[in-house]
């Protein structure tokens, strides 16, 4: 940890696979509304927007994937090493599309969090991500959906729920319209939870 005056600064690691808009929002809030700093951004995609956003902000980056470490056990060990070396006390999955290995999860019990675009346990589990979730909500005729922040465990979307935000399903909604509102709620929910976690 670094410190600001007498107060230690908490350190967050972000794992992301895609465009990195949520990762960027966390980095921009760090040190402002979130009393923590982003220690590292790790991606399984060397060309991800998340890594580009991190580099623009001077945040250390790592590319760790099946390309860099074809053996899953070796990749798990490399991930754990990168997180420990960063000094991270909390790991945030921000659109990270891979499972974490058992060694990494064991080293950060209850300290790896993820968001999900529904009100877990509804519409969770393997294969339920992104537009698949919104399509299922609409197909069921649900009147509300939302977003969840939850602890990551060995199984998809089964960890304890830490916070939720509800989003109404509007008449005439299609997947893009519902996605836009849920993503906005999901991002705000995560930022608010992180602000409260490090208050």
N, C-alpha and C positions, 0 to 999 in steps of 0.2 A: 504493500500500500504506500502511496505517497500521502502527503499531508498538506492541508491548507491551514496554516497557523498551528493550533494544537489539535485540530480535528482531522483524523485520518480520512482519506478519501476512498470510498469503496470502488471496486473495479469490476466491470462487467465485460464478459466476452459475448460477442454476437456471432451466431452461425447463420448463414443465409445462402440461398442457391440462385436467386433470380435477380430481379431489377433492383432490389435493395431499398425500396422507398421507406419501408418500416425501419430498416437498419439506419438509414439516413436520418429519419425522424428521431430515433433514440440518440444518435450521435449529436444532433443539434440541440437536444434537450439536456444532454449530460452537462453537468456543471451549472445548469440554469434551473430548470424545474425539477431535474433529477439530481440529487446530491451524490453523484457518482461519476466516474469517468469510464469511457470505453477503452479497454486495454488492448483488444485485438478483435479483428473481424476475420473469420475463417469461412471459406467457401469451398464446396466441392466442384465449383465451376470457375475455371481460371478466367473466363471472360464475363463474369457476373457483374451486374451493376453495383452490387453490394461492395465488391472490392474496389471498384472505381470511386464510389462515394467515400470509402474509407481513405483511399490515397489522397483524394482532394482535401480531406480534413486532417491529414497527417496522422491518421490512426494506423498502427501496424497491421499488416495483413498476412494471411497464410492461405495457400491453396493445398488442401488435403483431400484426396479422392482415391478412387480405385485406379486412376491413372498413375498417381504418385506412389501409391502403396497398394498393389494388387491383392495382397493377402489381407483379409478383413481383420485378423488379429493384429497385424503390424500397423494397419491404419488406425485401429483403436488405440494402440500404444502411442502412435504419433500424435493423435488428437489429444490424448491425456497429457502428454509431455507439453504440447503447445499451450494448453489451458493452464497447466501448473506454472509454466515459465512466465505466463502473462500476469500471474497473480490474481486471476479472476476468482471472485467469490460468488458470482452468479453467472449462469450461462443462459442466454436468451436465444431461442430458436426463432428467427424472423423469416419465415418462408424457407426453412431448411428442409429439403425433400429427401433426406436420408435418415435411416435409423442410427442412433449412437450405439457404440459397442458397450459390452458389459463392464469393462474396466473403467471406462469414462463415467458411466452412470453410477458405478459403485463408489467412485472417488468424489462424486458430487451429489450425495443423497439428498433429494428434495430441493436441490439447488439448480436444476435445469428446468426451465419453463418454456412453454410454447403457447401459441394462440390457435384457436380453432374457429372456423366461421359458422358456428351453430351453438345452441345451448346444450352442451354435453350433459348427460350421456346421449342425447338425441343426435342422430346423424353423425356419429363418430365411428371409429374403427378403421381397419385396413381398407384402403381403396376409397375412403370418403375424404376427399379434399377438394378445394377449389370449387369449380363450377358443378362438379358432381353433387356436392352438398346442396347448393342452391337449386339445382334441378330436382333433387329428391324432395326438398321442402315444397316447391311449387307443385310437384306431382301429387303430393299428399294433401294439397289444399290447406296447408297449415296457415293459421292467421298471424303467427309470429315466429320469428327465428331470432338470431342474435349472434353473439360472440362470447368465447370463453378464454380465460387464461388458466392453464392447468400445469401441474407438475408432470414432467416427462418420466415415464417408467419404461420397462422393457416392451410393453405392448402399446400399440397405437391408441392414444386418446383415453387411456384408462387411469391415469394418475389423478390425484385429488384436484378438484376445481378450486381455484383461488379467487376468481372474480368473473362476473358475467354482466353482459349488457344486452338488453332486449331490443329487437328491431321489428316493427310491425311489417307484415306482408301486405302491401297495398293492392287494391283491385287493379288488374291490368299489368301487374309486375311480370317481367320476363327475367331471364337469368342475368343479363347485363345490368338491368336496373336494380335488382335485388343485390347483386354482387357489389355494386358501387356503394350502397348504403351500409351493407354489412362490413365491407372493408374499412370504411370511414369509422364505424363504431369500434371495430376490432383494434385499429391503430390507437384511437383515443383511449380505449380500455387498457391497453398495454402500457401506454405512457402514463396514465393515471395510476395504474397499479405500481409501476416502477417508482413514480414520485412518492407514493405512500410507503413503499418498501424501504426507501432510502431517506425518508424524512428525518 
